[in-house]
Amino acid sequence: MQRNGFDALLPGIESWYELGNKSRTSRRVEEEKVARISEHVNMMFRYVPYVQTNFVLGLDSDQGAEPFELTKRFVDLSPAAFPGYSLLSAFGQAAPLNLEYQRAGRVLPFHFLNNHLAMNVRPRNYGWVEFYDRVIDLTAYTFSRKAIYRRFMATPSSSAKWMNLMRAVSSEGYGRLRFYRQVRKNLVEDVAFRKYFEGESKLLPPFYKNIIQKDLGEWWQWLPEGALEHAPNAYLQKHHLQQT
């Protein structure tokens, strides 16, 4: 990769557990996995100047504080890597696993399938407020002044140093932290917002409607009727038709 001019790698760590793991291995085994992967990521910097490690938060294999604490440990062991956090999202027919989410009635009618603005699958092992508390805690840890400083000093490339710094203090770091805190606040204080997240209502909360309107700007007036409505179980319904 170095000989062929690779400037960046974005490996997907995703989770510290197997995605379908039902039994859960011991904490010691997972800590050894964190150490092993951290060592491998640190080795990458000998060949490429930039590494972003990607994680998915809220997978069914996650439970309690442990997965978030393990990720914090990784942040400490691989300070040069830029962690990218995505919230679990079901992208239509992108994965057969989405059928399981839809059969369980866990997919919400969100339009924001960008992994960050909203999570459109109700987590199996967390309540919404607890989940966002853990996401906020991990994000704050990752983009604390101490972590930003350690990432800046550990990154071998000068251009990568400044890119990491700007990503941390702009919309990707501090910005998402502010957004997650606002979502958490809405979950506690806004009954209609909470009902939407719990699947008890299909009415898109004004909070998200305003985001769409702001993004569209003058094009908002041309949005067709029904465009804010979304069938979360369309994949499952299509699957049933194909089976008959």
Sequence and secondary structure as in RCSB ss.txt:
>XXXX:A:sequence
MQRNGFDALLPGIESWYELGNKSRTSRRVEEEKVARISEHVNMMFRYVPYVQTNFVLGLDSDQGAEPFELTKRFV
DLSPAAFPGYSLLSAFGQAAPLNLEYQRAGRVLPFHFLNNHLAMNVRPRNYGWVEFYDRVIDLTAYTFSRKAIYR
RFMATPSSSAKWMNLMRAVSSEGYGRLRFYRQVRKNLVEDVAFRKYFEGESKLLPPFYKNIIQKDLGEWWQWLPE
GALEHAPNAYLQKHHLQQT
>XXXX:A:secstr
 TTTT  EE  EEE SS TT SS   HHHHHHHHHHHHHHHHHHTTT SEEEEEEEES TT  SSHHHHHHHHHH
HH TTSEEEEEE    TTS THHHHHHHTT B   S  SSSS   B  SS  HHHHHHHHHHHHHHHTSHHHHHH
HHHH S HHHHHHHHHHHHSIIIIIHHHHHHHHHHHHHH HHHHHHHTTS  S  HHHHHHHHHHHGGGGGG  T
TTT   TTHHHHHHHHHH 
